[in-house]
Amino acid sequence: MSRTKTRISLLLVLILTFTEIAYNQNTFKAKLMDEQTKEPLLFANVLLSNSQTGASTDTSGIVIIHNIPNGKQSLIFSYVGYRTKEKSFEFPLKQKEPLLIFLEKSKDLGEVIVFSTRTNNRIKEIPTRIEILGNEEVVEETGINPGNISKLLGETSGIQVQYTSAVSGNVSFHIQGLPGKYTQLIQDGFPMYSGFSSGLSLLQIPPLNLQQVEIIKGSASTLYGGDAIAGIVNLISKKPKEKPEFSVLLNRNHLGGQDISTYYSSKKDKLGITMLASINTQTAKDVSNNNFSDLPQYQRALINPSFFYDISDNTKLSVSLFSTFEDRIGGDMKVLKNKQDSLHLFYVQNKTKRHNGNLKFEHKTTSGNTLNIKTSIGNFNRQFKTNTNTFGGIQNNIFSEISYFVKSKNHSWVSGINYYGDNFNQIDTALLSYHYQTIGLFSQDNWKITNNIFLEPGLRYDYNLKFGGFFLPRIAVMYHITNKLFTRLSGGLGYKLPSPFTDEAERTRYQKVLPLDNLEPEKSIGINLDFNFKTSLFDELFLAFNQAFFVTKISNPIIANQNLLSAQIVSYENASANFSSHGLNSNIRLSLDELVLYVDYTYLNIIKKYDNNRQLELTPRNHLTTTLAYEDEDEGWKAGLEAFYFGNQFREDGHKTPDYWLLGASVQKRFGYITIALNVENILDVRQTAYENIISGNLNNPDFNEIYAPLDGILGNMVVKFDLY
């Protein structure tokens, strides 16, 4: 009997134990959503803290996790592009319905609105490959190099800044290895910097008033017409907000450069205003001790007021005015110090005046469609003078456009007509004067076929009064393979009208540029393919990876005759064969809390078929950029280390240049409304003049080697910024 009681007691204990265990295993059910849009988050991860128990949300954003013990338990919610959230719950839960969990977008991988496509879509819905330098990156680079945007673009993936003058510091920029004449540089959608100003434009744009920079790599001719074979760089300006903004920025470098920039914006009721003003100066410096300036002497002043008026909630008007004045001179240091003699006479002087006016009218209908009317008038006066020759002219640009944007459930359609007039009048002679007038019709649609597939067909027809018509179809497609991986493919045609303003003309100081006789426009076809992957590896560790491939073929390329170029004579001709650019770009970004590692590699293979299949000159086949950045937002600290590798480049005669590394470091600290930044570039003091003598011939009219490396060496500067509001 006692054995029977014992067995019964043991059975009761086991039953109670298993009942207690079963009772302690709870089920957690929740729905994860975007904090702002309230859209469900598909395939988000939920993990029970300090365990391997977890699950992912389904296509409705629902997650179910079983076998959670009683008591206080912590759950970790994570999703690519969103801040990880950890919440504690007391189990068993009293609420039986699914809990609502909202996640906030991460500042590292958050959504970005793009303006260059004119549809204002989120970047994840745009089939065209666009790289965005957001406000945080612009502000950081402004604190390092506040005088101009050359450094901002030069450190961007797939862009190379190329010096075109050994003594004046003039530069152009290359996208995907293609010369600068194939890229449009625009601001807020207005084509403002081209033609006669191409070698100076980057140097005359301070970044203090920029909100972000958008870069389209590959043909963008559908919306922007000629000159967009390699792509566009669109500088997006800040708009006034209800809270006033007033910044004063002071910069000084150890080689005699100074910058003073101010920016103000405010909005009251229907009227808003922004004002950018800057003064930039540099004393001439002979870093290499060869008696020629490696840094030119210049004085520049800029003023840019903009006015915004809200006629109604749906109708807006804005007017912007730009004025820039600069006197830039380089050459023999004795001349620059007013000690010239019969053996020291050489100098190169650029005096420029730029005036632009932009007007934009925008009206949104009750159905959400938008009518845009914009126009701009530009005047650029450049007087170019040396001790042996003078060259000058006035370039007038007129741009007008009417477009209409229609937004429906699955379509974002923009169509329009524009007119572009580019008139250059050479002073004292009309040898290089030209007058181009082009009318364009365009239409482009961003079509959401499914939640995973986006199509962007586009069509443009330009008619130039001198060269006739250009038919420019383009198509792009995006496919979201998973929520972490998508791919884009695009292709299109482009063209470029003949222009006397090239890197070769700048380098030869316009001594003898022959007229543009019997030249045909250049035409192109380009294809871009890329894969984009983003994921959360661990808590607070994010990975973003982009792998791109590109091909561009340019027919009828306009080149300078090489035999005459060696004699400082620029004679343009259509080459007998095309040249093609093939390459790839690999971009990795790792972010761990306040620490970010950025690695970018570009491979270029640009073949001149018209020149015995030689490589395009002054284009590194291998280019590597690495940046390690740290930011403590609460304490106001920012610090960064940079390393840039430039592989071998080819000269015009086919000979290779040495490869080299550039290293840089910077640190910033915010003290209330004051920010102080210290920056050092080219720490290794790499200079082309350390490898070779770049000057030959008569020193009063010298020949300079092609510039493939820095001339100014190590450069340190200190910036003090006051944010008074």
N, C-alpha and C positions, 0 to 999 in steps of 0.2 A: 504493500500500500504506500509505504514511504517512497519507494522508487517511482511509483506512478505520480505522486504529488510533485516529486522533484522534476520529472519529465514535463509535467504540465506547467510548472513554474518556469522552467527553462524555455519552453515554447512561447509562453506569454512574454517573457523578456525579449526574445528574438522578434516577436511580432511588434512589440512596442518600439524596439530599436529601429527596425526597418520602416515603421510608420513615421517615426521621428525624422529619419533620414529623408524619406520621400517628402515629408512636409517641409523640410528645410531647403529643398531644391526648388527655387522659384524661377518664373519666366519673366523676362524683361521684353517689353514691346514698345517701340517708339517710331516716330516719323521724323527724319532729318530734312531740314529745309534751309534755303538761303535766307539770311536775316533780312535782306532788303526786298528781294523780289518775291519771297515766299514760295519759290519753285522747289520741288522735291530734289534732293541730291541723290543721284543714282550711283550705286556701288561705293558708297562711303563706308568707312571702316569703324566698327565699335568693338572695343576690347575691354574686358574686365581687368582692372589694374592688378598687377603682380600675378598674372596667370596667363595661360594660353587659350583661355575661353574667349571667343569672340565670333562676330559674323559681319556680313556686309549687307547694305540696304538693297532692296530689289528695285524694279523699274518704277515703283510708286514711292520710293524713298523710305519704305518700311523695313525695319530690322527686328528680328526676334532672336533672343539669346536664352537658352535653357540652362538649367542646373546652376542657378545662382544661390549661394547659401544665405541663410537668414542673417540679419544684422546690417550694419552700415557697410556698404560696398561702393567703391569708386569705379566709374566707367569713363573710358577715354574715347572721344569722338574725333575723327580726323577725315579730311577730304582734300584732294589735291587743289591747291590754290586758296585754301581756307585756313584760318587759325585753328589749331588743335584746341579742343575744349575738354576739360575734365570736370565731372559732376559726381557728387555723392548722393546715394539714395538709401533709405532705410527699408530693408526687405523683411517681411513681405510688404509689397506696395498696397496702399489703400485704393489707389486709382486703378480701375480695370481697363479703361480705354487707353489706346496708345498715347504715350507722352509726346509732346511736340518739342523738338530740339532744334534751335536755330544756330547756324554757324556763320561767323563773320569772315569776309574775304581777307586773305593775307595781303599785306602791303608788298610782299615779294612777288607773288604770283597772281595778283588781282587782275580784274578785267580793265582793259584800256579802251577808251573811245578813240576812233580814228577819224580824222577830218579829211585826209587827202583823197579818199574815195568818194567824198561828197554825200555819203549816205549816213554818216555818223553811227555806223554799226560798231558792235563790239568786235575786238580783233579776232576772237575765236569763230566769228561768222563770216570772215572776209577771205575769199580764196586767194587774193593777191598777197604775196609775201611782203610784209611791211615790218620794218624794225622801228621800235619806238624808244626814243630817249625821253623818259618821263621827267616830270618837274624835279624830282629828287636828284636825278643825275645831272640835269641842267644846272641846278643850284650848286651842286658839288663842284662841277667844272668851272662855274662862274667864280667860285671862291679860289680856284687855282690859277686860272688864266682869264681875267675879266676884260681884257682889252679887245678880243675878237674871238671868233668861233673856230679858228683853224685847229686848235687843240681838241675842242669838243668833237669835231668831225674826224680828226686824225686818229682818235682812239676808238672809233666805231668799227664794228665788224665789217670787213669787206671794203673799207674806204682807205685810200692812201693819199696823203697830202704831199704834193710834189712842188718843189721850188723851181721857178721858171727864170729867176734872175739871181746871179751870184752876188750882186752888190745892193739891189733894191729890196730884196726879201719878198718879191711877188710870188704868189703860190696859186696852184690850181689843185683840184682833187679828182681822184679816179675812183669810180665804182666798178668792182669786179674787173679791175685792171684796165678798163677802157679810158682813153684820154678825157680830160675834163670837158672838152667841147661837146661830148655826147650826153651830158647830164644837165638837167634844169635845176637851178637854184632859185627857189621862190619863197615868198613870205605870205602866209595866210591865203594861199591860192593865187597870188598875183605874181606874174613873171617880172621880176625887177632887176635881177643881177645877171647880165649876160653881155655878149659882144665885146665892146671896147673896154669894159671894166672887168673882164673875166679874170685877169691876173691879180686884181686888187679886191675883189668882192668879199672874199672871206676875211680879209684884213680890216674891212670897214664896217663890220657888223658886231657890235657888243652884245653879249648874251643876257644882260641883266633883265630884259623885259620878256624873255621867252618862257612860255609855259611848257612846251615840249617840242621835240624835233621828230619828224616822221620821214622815213627813208624807204622809198620803193626801189627795190633792186630788180633790174630787168625792164623790158619795154613798158612804158606807161603812156604811150602815144594816144590812146583812146580819149583820155580826158585832157591831156596836156600838149598834144600835137608834136611838132618837130622839136629836136634837141633832147628828147626824152628816150633815146635809144638805150642808154645804160640805166636810166632811172631818173628819179627826182629826189631832191631834198627840200622838204617843206617846213619852214620855220613858223611855228604856231605861237602867236603873241598872247600875252596875258590879257584878260578882259577885266574891266572894273567890277568890284564887288561892293556889297553894302558896307563892309568893314574897310576903312581906308588902309592903304599900304604906302609906306614911304621908306625907301632904302637909300643909303649913301655908301658907296664902296670906294675905298682908297687902296691903291696897289703901288708897290715899288719893287723893282728887281735890281740885282746887284750890278747890272751892266748899264744902268742909267735910264731905265724905262719907268714911266709913271702913268697911272690911269686914275681918273676921277669919274665915277659914273653915279648918276642918281636916277631913281625911278619912283614915280608917284602915281597912285590910282585911287579913285573914289567914285561912289555912285550915290546920288540922292534923287529919290523919286524916279523920274523918267530920264534924267540926264546923267551920263557917266563920262569920265575923262581919265586918260592915262598920259603920262609924260616921261619920256626917256631923254636924258641929256648926258653927254660924256665928253671929256677932253683927254686925249691920249698923246703922250710925247715919248720920244726916244732919242738919246744922243748916239752919234755914230761911234762904233767900236771896231777896232781891228784886233780881233781875238788871236788870229793866226800869225800876227806880226809880219805880214807881207805888204804892208802899206796900203791895203785896200779894205774898205769897210765890209765886215762880216755881218754887222747889224747896221742898217741905214739910219740916218737921222730923219725924224718926221715929227710933225705937229698935226693933229687931227681934232676936229670938233664936230659933234653930231647933235641934232635935236630932232625929236620925233614925238609930236603931240598927236593924240587920237581922241576923237569925240564920238560918243555913243548916245543915241536918242531913241527911246522907246515910244514910238508914235501911239501904239496900243500894245496890249498883251501879245498880239500876234504879228505886229508889224514893227520892224526895227531898222534903223538907219545908222551907219557909221561912216566917219571920214577920218583918214589918216594922212599926215603930212611928214615927209622926211627931207632933211637937208644935211648934207655932209660936205665938209671942206677939209682938204688935206694937202700938205706940201711935204713930199718925200724925196730925199736926195741921198745918193750913195756914190761911191767911187774912190778916187785917190784921197787918202787921208789929209794930205797937204792942202788939197783944194777945199776939202770940207772945213779945214781950220783956217782958211783964207791965207794960205802960205804958198799958193801955186807959183810955178815958174815954168820955163820953157820945157822942162823934162817932166813936169807933173801938172797935167791939164785935165785929166779924164774925170768926168762926173756923169751921172744919170739922174735926171730930176723929173718927177711926176707931180704936176699940180692938177688936182681934180676937184670938181664941184658936182655934186649930185643932188637933184631935186625930184621928188616923187610925190604924187598925190593919188590916194586911193579912195574910192567911194563904193559902198556896198549897201544895197537895199534888200531886205528879206521880209517876205509876207507868208504866213502860214494860214491856210484855209481851215474852215471848221472841220473838214474831213481829215486834216493832218498833212495834206500836201503842201509843198513849199515852192514859192517863186523867188528866185534869186536874180538880182540885176547888179552887176559890178563893172566898174571901169577904173582905169588907171592911166595916168600920164606921167612919163618919166623923161628927164633930161640929164644927160651925163656929159660933162665937158672935161676933156683931158688934154693937157698940154705936156707933151713929152719932149725933153730937151737934153742933149749931151753936148760935149765940146766939139763934136764933129757934125751933128745933124739935129734937126728938129722935126717933130711929127706931132700932129694934133688933129682933133676933130670933135664934133658934137654929135652925140647919138641921141635921137629922140624915139621913144617907144610909146605906142598907144595900144591899150588892150581894153576890149569891151566884151561882155558876155551876158547872155540871158539864158537861164536854165530853169527847168521845172522838175521837181522831185515828187514822185508818187510813191507812197508807202501803203502796201496792202499786207495781208496776212503772210504771204510767202514771197513777196517781191519788194525790192527797194530799187526803183527805176529812176534814173536821172537822164534827161535829154536836154540838148541846148544848141545854141549857135554862138560862135564868138568871132571876133575880128582882132587880128594882131598886125600892127604896123611897126616895122623896124627900119628906121632911116638914119643913115650915117653920112655926114657931110664933112669931108676932109678939109682942113684949113689950108688955104693958099693954092690948092690944086684939087682936082676931082678924080684922080687916078684910082683911088680906092673907095670912092663914094658909092653907096648903093641904096636902093629904096625897095624894100620888100613889103608887100601887102598880102595877107593870107586870111581867107575866110574858111571857117571850119564848122561842120555839122557833126554832132556826136550823140551817141546813146549808149548807155551801159546799165545792165540789170544785175542786181544781186538776188539770186533766186534760191530760196530755201526749198529744195526738192523734198527732203526728209529732215528729221532731226540730226542726221549724220552727214548729209550730202548737200553741199552748196555749189551753185554754178554761177559764174560771172561772165556772160558774153558781152562783148563790146564792139562797137563799130564807129569809125570816124572817116569822114571824107574832107580833106583839106584842098582848097584851090588857091594856089599862089599865082599872082598875076603875071609873073615872069616865067615860072617853071612848070605851070600847069597843075594837074590834079594828082593827089596821093590818096589811095584807098588803103585804110589801116584797120583791118580786122584784128580782134584779140579775144582770147578766151582763157578762163581760169576755172579750176575746179578744186574743191576741198572735200576730203572724206575723213570723217572722224571714225577711225577704226575701233577705238575704245574711248572711254572718257579721259584716258591718259595719253593717247597717241592719235595724231592726225597727220595727213599728208596733203600737199598742195602741188598742183601742176598748172603752169601757165605758159602761154606763148603768144607772140604778136609781132607785127611789123612796125617799122619806124623809118624816119628819114631825117636828114640834116641838110639844110641849105648851105651853099658855099659862104665862107666868111674869111676875111683876111686876118682875124684875130685868133691866133693859135699860140701854143707854147713856143714854137719855133720863132715866130715874130717877136715875142717878148724877149727870148734869149738873145736874138741878134740886134735888139734895141731899135727895131724898125728902121734900120739904116737904109735898106732897099727892099721893100716889099712890092713885088710886081702886081699889076692889075689882075683881077679875077676874070680872065678871058676863057671862053669856051669850056666852062666847067659844068658838069652834071651833078645834081644833088646825090648825096650818099643815101643808100637804102640799107635796111637791116631786117633780119629775122632773129628772134631770140626765144629761147625755151628755158624755163626754170622749174626745178623739181626740188622739193624739200620735205623732210620728215621732222615732226616736232613731238617731243615726248616730255611729259612732266609727271613727277610722282613724289610722294613722301616716302623716304627711305626709313626713317625712324622719327621719333617725336622731335619736331622742330628742325629736322634735316630734310631739305627739299632739293630735288635734282631737276634741272631743266636742260634738255639737250635738243639741238637742232642740227640736222645734217642736210646741206643744200648742194645741188649740182646745177651748173648753168652752162649754156652754150649760146654764143652770139656770133653771127656772121654778117659782115658789113661789105656790101658790094659798092663798086665805084668809089673806094675811099679816096679822099682828097689829101694828098701828101705834098710835102715840100721836096723839090728836086734835090737829092743828096749831093750831087756834084757842085751845084751852085751854093748850097747851104754852107759848105766848107769855106766859101768866100764871102760869107755874111750876106748872101743874096737869097731872099725867100721867093721862090717861084712855084706856085701851086699847080698841080696837075692831078687828073684822075688816074689812079694806079691801074696797071694793066691786069691785075688780078685782085681778088678780095683778101681780107684778113679775117681770121676767126679767133675767138676767145673761148677756151674750154677751162673749166675749173671746178673746184669744190670748196665748200666752207663748212668747217665743223665748229660748233659753238657749245660749250658746256658751262653751266652755272650751278654751283653748289652753295646753298645757304644754310647755315647752322646758327639759329638765333641771331646774334649781332654780327656774325662772321660770314663773309661772302667770298667765294673763290670763283674767278671768271677766267676761262681759257678759250681762246679763239685761234683757229688755224685756217689759213687760206692758201690754196694751191692754184697757181695760174699757169696756163700754157697758151700764150697768145702768139699765133704764127702769122707772119707777113708772107703770104704766098707770092706777092709781087716782088719780094726781095729775097729770093732763093730760100724761102721757108725759114728765115731768121726769126728769132724771138723779138717781140716788141720791146723797144728800148725803155730803160728806166722803170721796169716793172719787175719786182722781186717774184721769182717763181714760188718761193716759200716765205710765208709771213706768219709769225706767231705773236699773239698778245696774251699776257697773263696779268691778272690783277687780283690782289688779296686786299680786301677792304674790311674794316671794322667800324661799327657804329654803336655807340651807347646813347640812345636818344634821351634817356632820362638825365644823364650827366652832361650831355651836349658835346660828346667827343666823337670825332671821325678821324680815321687814319687809313692810309693806303700805301701799298707797295706795287710798283708796276715794272714789267719787263717786256720789251719789244724786240723781236728778232726779225731782221731784214736779210733775206737770203741774197745770193748773187743776182745782180742785175746785168743787163747787157747795154753797152753803149751803141751808138748808131753805127759804128764800124764793126760791131760784132764781138768786141772784146768784153770779158767779164769784169765786173767790179768786185771788191771784197765784200764779204758779208759782215754784219756787225750787230751788236746788242745795244739797246738803250735802256737804262734803268732810271726809275724815278721814285720819289717818296713824298708824301704829304701828310699833314696833320692839321686838324681844325678843332677849335674849342669855342663853345658858345658860353658867354657870360651875360646872362640876361638878354638885353637887346643888342649886345655887341658880340660879333664873331671874329675871331682871329685865326688866320690860316697861314701856315708856312709850307712852302713847296720847293723841292729841288728836282730839276729835270736833267737828264743826261749826266748822271753821277759819274760815269766812266770817262767823261770828257771826250766822247767820240766826235771827231771832226774829219771831214774829207781832206782838209788841208794837211792833216797829219799823215795821210797816205800818199799825197801827191801835190805837186805844184799845179794849181788850177788855172794859172794865168800864163799866156804866151803871146808872142807877137809884139807889136809896137805898144808900149805902155800908155801912150796917149790915145790909142784906139785898140785896146787889147781883145784877144779872143779868150773866152772862158770855157773850161770843160763843162760837160753836162753835170748837173748837180744831183747826186744820188744819196748824199748823207748830209747831216747838219754841218753848218759852218760856225755857229755861235758857241759850241761847246757847252760846258756845264752852266746852268742858269738857275739861280735861286731868287725867290721873291716872297714878299710878305703882304698879305691882304688883311685889311680891317674893314668889316662891314657893320654898319649901324642900321638896324631895323627899328625905326622910330615909332611904328604902330604895331 
